[in-house]
């Protein structure tokens, strides 16, 4: 739909007598327009903002007949529109004082008259105007470029085009965002008008002005005929709809001049939109008829003097345009508010027997991610799509919903697992499916991103299982949105910077180093911002590279890293045991700078822990800068910022900090973000994912997040590390147990991955179940109670479990202090199978919560370790190796003594001995070493021998993973 008439329709309004008793009104003003904040070369921009004081000074004189700045203030229509719009604007600014709506005008050529009339009208109301003047012969691409900028500028609430008719192509008109199309010229806005749905659309200001004149006509035109002459574009369509809705009869001129003459002579009002060279003698007009003319050429010289004394309709059009800008601002503010969910759940049809995970995943068609985002109240500009089914969510959402109360916070933990895992992810997904798809309560799952290592190694996929999965599970398990790859790149950039710096320091003089670190560019030498920060840390308050003394130069250029005390290792997201210890620097080009180092798995990188604990981009950047990569020969810590690499790390991680939105099999939302292991790191998904989700679910919604491995590891770190970093407090803990794991803790034989389960785990054995419940399950419930949080036990039911075993677990769990204990059948039934759990969680969140941390950060490092060992693990005491003692002394000396503790311990036992099941007591916990992740913000003691690089088994999962080259379908991912 093209706007070929709008430019002609905005020429102004004049009144003259065409026939005794008739009234003729013609336009004499100019059309208005809107634009962005910065101009490309060759484009002229001006901007004008009228202050409150100026608005007061130029206030309308409603009682007078004076003319100020070209605006005839005795025009009742203009005054009323201005007054109502100004009142609406004041009301908006009362609630949002920072609101300053901007109307942007895009025009071809420079036209100050256009700007002036808009500035005057905007000043009366309190709006700002920005003008974009494109070349007179501007191209469509130049126009589109400006429109696209304005679409993305949150300060601009209205866009108006003042361009030649040939430039107003359908592509141009429909590029304007409908919510900023204050001239109502896009197809969508015109369609809304035709349909009669103007809740979000805009009436073209010119059409509003014409209707104002028609409705004020005396005698009233209700039931009378209004003839529209010419105009096949949006303005004609809009007027025809509006006239008919106002109770008048709208006719459009057709046919020969004889037919036109007859129509004009019979009409009670004539609106001349665009007549071209058509001759319309005034004698055709019916006595007493109103004539509104958009063609100044139709006016005769006899009426020139009379026209100058009439109100200018151009001001009325401008007033209605400003009214649309204020309405646009109001709509925008409304869109910024929290929105009730309109979640459409996906139907499940569970099959028996339950198919493979990947078959179930493929059988369900996920919703487009932008549709899911809209259903849960995300704005389009807050979404960065990665394909059809997953998207990053921008952190700006936190600012938008900062006043929105948080929902209820649920942590899913587990008893000490078998090597097979007990299904915490599956329980998490089944719970949110039950809450949202069946109980119709807002809920969000927050899960960790799985490492590629276990996916191709032993464990396989981590998207849940059965009818409680995140879909598409292939995308969830493979690459996702590339966060782990970003971490790998950032981590290894640090490693490369370390070795390169040691090489250059070993082979160059201070002067040569300084000249290369601070080079002369075009005859000018200057420090980069990160180098100035290093100077400040050294106590050197200088910014001129030429002013440093020799000793200052030496301190600046020499990190003097001790190769034997470099703690930073390279990472790769593959289980590769042969990279656990390597030698680097063997090529002759490295000039003998060899040293032993190693690789960790990517998720063990401190950068992964930082991603999981940061609460903003700024916080992440600061944490990356603080990472300690080694120690100098003088015993001082060397950081990533000292290396000069922290800014580059932030650049590599700027997209990874945004959580990824996906969905469950039943269409409920999931955030997937960060994936630190719980045995060698803190084992929780990100703080940011939880914070975003808590705002989105609303006060009565639920955010269900998962802690890795058993409650003694993942849950303890969730409380003592993650909750300290986030400031969030959980409402309830869901403790996942299985009959299989309870039998193991009750004295059953060992369980090994890849080996058939012994008969004890398949046949009913109530004694083993009871033994596991009264040992490990009881202890894990007690651990949760140490933090003052109620516990609901979720028994993840397997097909080999008997009803007697299920009833026994639920009975003993309650005896051990659980608020409730329920069986869960989500694997076979989806959310319907977790309805009991959802109801129990909902009830538990209403109970008193006396959350507390396990220890005070101010107590010594040794005492914090001892507290965890005794109260959580059940140890009698701890034993520090000489190396561990020396490290603790060093960390205290460096001021790191108040950091929380992140124990690196086996997940297969409450103790440090994997073979000790149940709830061992009477043991001494050996602390082999103590390390620090200063950027992440914790001290991590190593309990026994802990590997940070897994290896592949004899038969890894990759034997079963394959790709069909025709369909591109993946097989073997469970």
N, C-alpha and C positions, 0 to 999 in steps of 0.2 A: 504494500500500500504506500503510495508516494504522496508527498506533501507539496505537490506542484502548485497548490493554491495558497498555502499558508503565508508565503512571503507577500503576495498581493493582499492577503486578508488583513495585514497588519499595517496598512498605510495611514490609517486614521479615520476619524468619524467627523462628518460635517452634516449640518442640518440646513435644508433650504425648502422653500415652498415650490413644489412642482405643479400643484393644482390647488385652487382654493380649497382649504380644509385638509389637504394632505400634508404629511410630515415626512421629509426625506433626510436621512442621516447617512453621512459618508465618512470613511476613515481617512485621517490625515497624519496619524502617528507613524512610528516605526516599530519593527519587530525586535524582540529582545533575545539574549543568548547567554551561555555559561561555559567556563573552562578550567584547566588544571593549575598546578602550582609552579611549574617550571617550564621555560620556553626553549624549544630546540632552536638551532641557528636559523635566523631569518623570520622568526615569529615574534611579534610584538605583544607584550602583555601589560595590562595595567590592573591594579587592584584598588578597591575602595572599601573601607569599612567605616560605618557611622557609629560613633560612640554613643553611650547613653546620654552624655551631656549634650552632644550635638543633636540627638533625637529630641531631647527636651527643648532645645533652643529653637528647632524648626518644627515644633508641634503644630498640628493643624488648628486653624481658627474656625471652629465649627459654626460659630455664630455670625461670622463676617462674610462679606462678598469679595474679599481681596483675592488677588492671584499671586501666589508665591512660587518662584522658580518655574513658571510655566504650568503649574497645576492649579486648575480652577477649583477652589475649595468649596464653592457653593454647589458643587455637583454631589447630590445626595448619595448616589450609588457608589462613587469612589470613596466617599467618607465612611460609608457603612462597611464596605469591604476592608478598608484599612483598619477601622476600629476593631472589627471582629478578629482580623488576622493578628493585630497587635496584641489583643487580649490573649489569644491562643499562644503567641510567642512568649509573653510574660509568664504564663502558666507553665510552659515547658522549661523556661530558664529558672523558674522558682525551684523546680525539682532537680534541674540539671544546670547549675550555674555556669559550667564551662561550655555549654552548648552555644555555638556561633555558626548557624547555618550559612552556607555559601551557595549562591547561584552562579553558575559558570556559563558564560556566553561565548560560543564559537562563531566567528563571523569571517567572511572573506573581505579583506580590505579593512582599512581603519575608518571607523564611524563613531566619533565621539558623541553624536546626538543620541545614538542608541544607548551608549553607556550612561549618559547623563540622565535620561528618563528613568532608567533602572536604578541608578544610584539614589535618585530622589525618592522613588517609591520604597526602595530597600531601607533607606534612612528613616522613613516614617515608622517602619515596623521593627527594625533592629537586625536586618540581615546584612551580609557582606556580598559584594559582587566582584567577580574576577572575569576579565575579558581576554579572550584569546583571538588575536588577529592573524589569520592565515593569509598568505598571498591571494590576490584576487583570482588568480588562475590555479588555485590549489587543487591537488589531485585527491581522489577518493582515499588513497592510502594515507595521505597526510591528515585528512579529517578523521579517519578511523584511529590513527595513532593517538590523536588528542582525546577522542572519546574513550578509548580504552584506559588511558591514564586517569581520566575523570571517574570512570567506573570503579577504579580501585582506590580512589582517594576518599577516605572516610570523612573528610571535612566537607566535601561537596555533596549537597543534598538535592541539587537540581541542575539539569543540563538543558540548554536551549540552543537551537541552531538557527543562525541568521545567515543563510547561504543561498546562492542562486538555485532556482528550481532544479536545474540539471544536476546539481550536486546532491540533492536530497533523494538519493537512491534508496531502494528498499534495504540494501545492505547497510547503508549509513544509519537509517532510521531505526533499524532493529538491532543495531550494535549497542545503542544506549540501554543501560540497565533499566528495565521497566519501572523500578522504584525511584529512579532519578529522572524519568521522562516527564517532567513537569508540564510539557506542552501536549502530552497525551497523543503523540504521533506514531508511536510504535504499533505494530500489528497487535501485540498483546493488550496494550492499553485500549486500543480501539475496539478490540473484541470484548473486553470487559464492559466498555460503555454500551455496546450494542446489546450485550446480554443483560445489562442492568446491574452488574456487580461492580460497584465503585468503591468497595471497602478498601481495595489496595490500588485502584487505578486513579487516573486524573482526567478531568474534563478539560479539553483544550481551552486555554484562557480566552481566546477569541470567541469560541462558542458560548462560553459563560457570559461574556460581555453582550453578545447579541441577545441571548436569552433574557438577560437583565433588562434590556431595552424593550423587548417584546412584552415581558411580564408587567412592566410599568406603564404600558400604553393605556391611554384612556380614550374611549371606553375599553374594558378588558377584551382580550382577544380569545378567551376561552370559547371553544367551539367554532372559532373563525378559521378562515383559510389563510395559510402562510405559504407563499410561493417562493421556492428556492430557484434562482436563475443562475445557471452555470455551476461549475465546481463539482468535479467528480472525485475529488480526493477525500482525505480524512475529515476535513472541516465540514464538507457537505454531508457526509455520513453521520458525523456527530450531531450536527444541527437537526437533521431529519429525525433522529432518535429522540433528542431532547424536546423538540417541538411537539412531537406526538405524545410524549410522556406528560407534557404540561397541559394536555387537554385541547390543544389546537390541532388543526388538520394540516399536515405537511404535504405539499405537492412539489414535484420537480418539473421544470420546464422541459418540454420535448417538442420536436417537430419543427414546422415552418414558422415563419414570422407571423402568419395569420393565426396559427394556434397559440403562439406566445402572446400576441396582442389580446386574444380572448381570455387567456389565463390571467394576464396582468390586470385586465379591466375588471375581472371578477374577484381578484384576491383582496383580502382585508389587510394584508401586509406582504410586502415584497422584499426579499433579501437578495441583493445582487452580489453573487460571490465572485464570478469571473466570466465576463461576457465577451472577452476578446474584442472583435470589431463589430459586434452586434449593436444595432441602433435601437435604443429604447426611448422613444419620445416621451417627455413628461406628460403629454396629454393622454397617454394610455392609462395613467394611474387613476384609480377609483378615488373619488372625493372622500377625504377622511382617512384614507389608507396610510399606513406607515411604510416608509421605504428606507431600508438600511442598505447603503451602497458601499461596496469595497472597491469601486472604480472611480477615482477622482475625475477621470475624463468625462464621466457622465454629468458632472456638475457644470452648469452654465455660468458665464461671467456675471449674469444678473444676480447671482446669489453669493458672490465672493465675500461681500461685506457681511452678510448675515452669518456665513459659516464661521468667521473669526470670533463671533460673540458666543458661540455655543461651546459646551464642555467638550474636552478632547477625549474621545473614546480610547485613544491610545493609553491614557493613564488608567482607564478602567481595565483594559487588557493587562497592563503591567501589574495592577493591584491583584487581579485574579491569579496571575502567574506567581506573585509573591505568596499568595494564599496557598498555592500548590506546593511551594517550597517548604512552607511551615508544616503543611500536612505530610510532606515527605520526611521532614525531620521527626515529626511525631511517630510516623510509621517506623522510622529507623530506631528511635528510642524504644519503641515497643518490641522490635525484633531483638534488641539487646537484652531484654529481660529473660528470666528463666521461663522456659516453656514446658507445659505439661507433656508427658510422653504420649505418643500415639503409636505405640509399638505393635506391629503386625507380626504375630508369631508364625513360624513355619510348622506345618503339620508333620507329625511323625507317624509312620506305620511300621512299628517294630515287627521284625520277622523272627520266626523260630525254626531252626536254630539261628542264633545271631551270626550274620555274615562277618567277613573281615572288616577291620576298621576302614580300609580304603574303599571297599565296596559300599559301605554305609555312607561314607563321605560323598562318594560320587553319585549316589542315588538321590541326594538332596540338592536342590538348586538354591544356592544362596541368593539373598537379596543384593541388588547393587549397593555398594557401600555408601554412595551418596544418599540413597533412599533410607538406609539404616541411620545415617547421620541425621537426616531431617527428622526421623521418627523420635530420636532421643534429644532433640533440641539443639543440635550443633548448627552453626551458620555455614553457608557454602564457603565463605572466605576463611573459615577455620579448618578446612579440609584440604589435604594434598593427596590426591588419589595416586595409588601405585597399582594400576590395572583396575579391574572391575570390582574386586572383592576385598581390597584392603587399602587403607589410607592412613597417612600421618595426620595427627591432630595438632594444630598449632597451640602454643602455650598462651597465646593472647586470650584464649577462652577463660583462663583463670582470672584475668583482669576484668573481663566482662561480667563474670558471675561471682566477683569477690564477696559480695554481700549475701550471696545465697547460702543458707545454712547447710552444713554437711549432712550426708546421710549416715546410716549405721555402718560400722566398720567391723567386718567379720574376718578372722584369720583361720585358715585351714592348715592344721599341722597334723602330725601323725605319731604313732608309736614307733619304736625302733624297727626299721623295715627289714625284710629279707632282701637278698640281692636282686629279687625280681621286682621290688617296688610294691607298694600297697594301694596305689590308686588315688593319691591326693588330688592330682589334676582332674581325674575323672569325677571325683566327689565334688570338687569345686564347680565344674561345669554342670553336673547334674543338679546341684543346688540352685544355681542361677536360672537354669531352665525351669525348675519347679517354681521358683519365686516369680519370675516374669511371665512365662508362658502359661502357667496354670493358676497361680494365686493372684496374678495381675498386679504384682508389686514391682516397682522399678528395681532392677538389680544389674550389677556390672561385675564381670569376672576380670581380675587382673592377674595375668600369668607371666611367667618368665619365658623369654625366647629360648628354645632349645639349642644346644650346641650341636654342630654337625658331627663332632667326634662320636658321642654316643649313638647318634642316628645311624651312622655307618658301622658302629662298633658292636656293643652288646645290647644296649637298652632299646634301640629302635626309636620310633617317633615319640613325641611328647605332647600330642594334641588332645590327650584324653583317650577314650576308647569306647567301643560299642556305640550306644546311642547317646553318649555324652561326650561330644567332641567339638573342637573348634574346626571350622571348615573355611576354605578347602584345606584339608590336612596336609596335602603335599606342599602348598605354599607356606603353611605354618612351619613345617619342619625343614624346609630347604630355602635358605637365603632370606626369606621374608622380605623386608625392605632394606636389607644390607647393613643393619646396625653392627653386627659382629664383624663384618668386613671393614667397616669404618674403624672399629676398635683395633683390629689387627693392623691396619695401616697406620693409625696414630701411635700405637705401641711400638711398632717397628721403626717408625721415624725417630722416636726417642732413642732406640737402641743404635740406630745408624749415627745419630748425632753424637752419642757418647763415644763410640769408637773413633769417629772422624776427629772429634775434638782432642782425644788423647793422642792420636797420631800427629796432628798439627802442632800441638804443644810440645811434643817430644822432638820435633824436627825443625822448629823455627825459633828464632830469637823473639824477645818481647816486642822489638820494633817491627819486625816482619809480621808478627801476629796482629799487632795494633793496626798496621797499615791495611791489612786484609779485612779485619773485623770492622774497621771504620774507614772505608775507602773514600777517596776524593771523587766526587761525581760532578762533572762540569766545573771543576775547580773549587767545589764546596764540599767540606767534610762536616757531617753531622751524625750524632747518635740517633739510633732508632729509639722509639719509646721504651721497648723492652730493655735496651742497653742503659737508658737513663734510670730505669727501675733498679737495675743491678748496681749502678753507681750509688744510688741512694742506700741500698742495703749495705754497701761497703763503707758508708759514711762519707762519700765523696759528693759534695754539693756543687757540682760543676756541670755545665752543658756545652762548653766549648771544647771540642776534641784537642785543640792546640794548647789548652791551659793545664793539662794533667802533668804532674811531676812524674819522673821515671818510676818511682816506687808505686805511684797510683796506677800508672800504665800496667805495671807488672801484676798488681792485684786484680786489675780489671780483666786482663787477657788470660790469666792462668787460673783455671779451675783446679788444676793439680789433682785430678782424680786418682785415687789409689786403685790400680787394676784389680787387686785382690779384694777390694771392698765395693766393687760395683754390684749392686743388688738387682739391677734391671735386666730382665731377660727378654728375648724375642718370643713371639707367640705365633701359633698357627692353629686353626680350628679343625684339627685332625688328630686322632689318637695315633701318635707316632713315638713309640718308646725309644727309638734310636736317636732322637733329638734331646733326650733328657740331659746329656752332657756332650758338648761339642767343643772344638777348638776353632777360634776365628783368627784371621790375620795371617794365614799361612802363605799367601801369595807374596812374591818378591816386591810387589809395588807397595805393600804395607810396611816395608822396611823393618821387619822383625818385630812388629807390635802384635805378637801373638798372646792370646789369653784363653783360658777355659771359661766357657759360659754354657748356656743351655736354652732350651725352649720350654715354655709352658703352653698349656692349651689356652686358646684365646680368652675364654670366659674367666680364666684365673687372673687376667690382667687387672692391675689396679684401676685402669681406665674403665673397665666394666663396673667395678665397685663404685667408682665416682659417678658413672651414668645412673646407677641405681639409687644413689643417695642425694644427688644434686636436686635442688628445688627451683632452679632457674638457670637460664643460660649464663648469667653473670656468675652465679654460684659455681657452676661447672667450670667455667674459665678460671676462676680463682683456685679451685681445687686442683685442676690440671697444673697450674703454675706451682703449687706447693708440693707436688710429688717429689719425693727424695729418691734419686737414682743411684746414689752411692755416697762415698765419703772421701774427702780430700786427704792427702797425706798428713795434714795438720789436724785431722779429726773433725773437720767441719762438714755438715751435710751439704750436698750439692743437689740443687733442685732443677726441675724442667725449665723453670724461668731463668736460672743461671745459664743453662744451655742455650737460651734464646729461642726455644722451640714451642713454648706454651701457647702463643697466639696461633701458630700453625695448627696445633692440636685442636684448639677450639674451632678452627675453620673445618677441619676434617670431621668434627663431631657435631656440627651445628644442626644437621638434619637428624642424626641419631638420637638427639635429646627429645625428639617428639615421639610420644607413644603411638603405636600402630593399632588402628581400629579394625577388628574382625568380628565374626559372629559365631554363635554356636549352631548346632544342627536345628535348633528350634527358633533361630533368628534373634536370639538375645545378644546384646553387645558384649564384646570382650576387648580389653586392652592387652596387648602383648608388648612387653618392654623390659629390656635388660635381662640378664640371665646368669648372675654369679652363682657358682657352686656353693652349697651350704657347708661342705666339709672343709674347703680351703678358702672360702670367703664367707660373706654373710647370708647368701642364699635366699634373697628375696627379690621380687620384681620391684619396679622403680617407685620412688616416692611420688614422682610427678604423675604417673599413671593413676595411683591411688587418689591423689588430690583432684585431678581432673574428674575422675569417676565420682568421687564424693559430692562434687558440685552438681554433676549432671543428674544423679539419681534423685536429688531433692531430699528434704528433711526426713521423709518416711521411707526412703529407698535403702538399698543394701549394696555395699561394695564388698565383694568376697575376694580376698587375696590369699596367696599360698606361700607357705614357708617350706624350704627344702628339707628333705630327710625327716628325722624324728624331731619331736618337740624340744628335746635336749639341745639340739643344734640350731635348726632353722628358727624355731619359735623363740628361743632364748635370745638369738641375735636380732630377730625382728623387734622384740621389746627393748632390748638394751642399746641397740645401735640404730635401727631404722626409725623407731618411734622417737628417739632423741633427735634425730636429724629432721624429721618431718613435723614434730609437734603434735602428731595425731595419736589418738588413744582408741584401742579396739574395744568393742562392746561385748564380744563373745569369741571363744575359741571353739572351732569344730575339730575334734581330735579323731582322725581316721584310724580305724583298726580293721584287721582282717582275721578271720579264724585261722588262716594259714600262719600268719606271723605270731599270733597268740600261742598256737601250738608249739612253734619254734621256741618261744620264750618260756613255755611251760615244760621244756625238756625234750622236745622233738629232735629228730636228727637234723643234720645240716642241710640247708637248701642251697643249691648251686645253680647259677644261670646256665641254661642249655641242657641241664640234666633232668631226667624224669623225676617227678615228686615222689618221695617215699610213700608207702601205703598209709602211714600215720596221718598224712595231710589230705588223704582222699576219703578215708573211712572215719566215721564218727568216733571222737575220743574226747569225752567231756573232762577227763582228768587233766589232759594237756591244756585244754582251753582254759579251765579254771586256774591252772598254774600260771599261765601267761597273763590272765586278767589280774591276778593278785600280786603279780610282780611288776612287769613292764607297764601295763596299762595303768595300774594304780600310781606308779611313780610319775608317769607322764601327766596324769591329772593333777598330781601334787605340784609338779613344776609349774603348770599353768596357774594354780592357785597362789603360788609365790608372788605372782604379779597382780593378784586381786581380780582376775578375770574369770567369769563363769565358763564352764566347759559343757559342750554337747558332744557326746561320742557318736560318731557315724560309723556303723559297721558296714563296710563294703562287702556285700554278699556275693559269694562265688557259687556256681551251680553245684559244687561238691559239698557245700555247707548244709548241715541238717537243721531242722527247726529247733531241735533241742539245743544245739550248739548256739544258734542265734539267740534264743531266749536266755541262755545262761550268760552270754556276754552282756546283754542289755541289763540283766539283773545285777550282776556284779559291778558293772560300771557305775550304776546308780549308788550302790553300796559304797563305792570308792569315792563318791563326792561329785559325780557328774550331775549337772542339772537335768539332763535327760540322756537317753541312749536309744537310738533307733536303727533298724536295719535299712539299708539303701539298695534299691534295685535299678539304679539309673543305667547301668551298663546294658541291661536287657530291655529296659522300658523307657529310657530317657527321663525327662523331667517328672513325668507321672510317678516314676519309681522312687523319687526323692521328696515326695510331698510331705511325708512325715518329718523328714529332716528340716524342710523349709518351715513348717509350722513350729517345730521345736526351736529353731533359730530365732524366728520371729518373736516367740514368747520369751526366750532367754535374753534378748536385747532389751526387754522392758524391766529386767531385774537390776538391782543396784550393782554398780561397778566401782570397785575401789582400786583402780589401777595404780600400781607403784613400780618403780624400777628396782632391780635386785640389789644394786649397789650405788653408792654416791661416787661421782667421778673424782672427787677430791681425795679419796683414800688412795694409798700407794698402789702402784701397778701390781705388786706381788699380792696384796690383799684382795684386789679385784679378781685376780686369777684364782686365788684360794677360795673365794666366795662362790665362784661358779663351780669349781671342782667339788666342793663339799655339798652345797645346797642343790645343785642341779644334777651332777653326775653321781653323787653318793660316795665320793672318795673320802678317805680319812684325812689326807693332806696332799700337798704337792711336793715335788722334788725338782729343784732347779739345777740344770747343768751349769758348770762354770761359764760356758759361753752365754747361756741365758742370763745369768746374773750380770755379766759384763754388759750385755746389751741393755738390760733394764737400767743399769747405772747411767749408761750413755744417753738413753732416751730421757731419763729424768734431768740430766745435765742440759739437754737441748730444749727442755720445756715441753716435752711431749707426755708428761706423766699424767695429765688429766684426760687423756683420750680413753674411750671405752675399749673393751676387750672383745676380740673376735677369735675364738679358739679354733685352731685347725686340728681336727680330731676325726677319727674314724666314725662313720655314720652307722656302723653295723653293731655297735654296742654302746651302752651308757658309759662304759669305761673306755680306756685306750686299747683294750684287748678285743679284737673283733670276735673272737670265739666265745667271749663271756656274754651270755644272753640273760634275759630276765632283768633283774635289778641288782647288779653286783654291788657288794659292799666290802669294806676292809682293805681297800687297795690304795696305793700311793700313786698319784697321777704324775708321770715324769714329763717335765717341760724341757725338751731337747734344745730348743732355740726360741728366740723371741725376735720378731721382725715388726716393722712399722709400715703402714700405708698412710702416710701423712696427708696426702691429698684426699683419700677416701675418708680419713679421720678415725682410724682405729689402730690399736696395737694387736698383732696376731701371734700368740704363742703357738709353737709347733709341738703337738703332743705325739710322741713316738715318731715313727717314720711316715711322712705324708708325701705322696707324689702329686706334683702339680701338672704332670703330663701322663694321661692314661695310655695304655697300650692296647693293641688289638688282640682279641682271642684267637684261638685256632680257627674257628669258623665265625668270622664277623657277619653282621647283618647284610653287608653289601653283596653276599652271595645270592641273596634273594631279590635284590633291587634291580629293576630293569626298565627299559623304555621301549614302547611300541613305536617304531619310526613312522608308521602310517597315521595312527590316531594321536601320537604324542602322549599317550597315557602312561603313567608310572605304575609299576607293580612292585610289590614286596615291602612297601612302607607300612607294614602291619595290616 
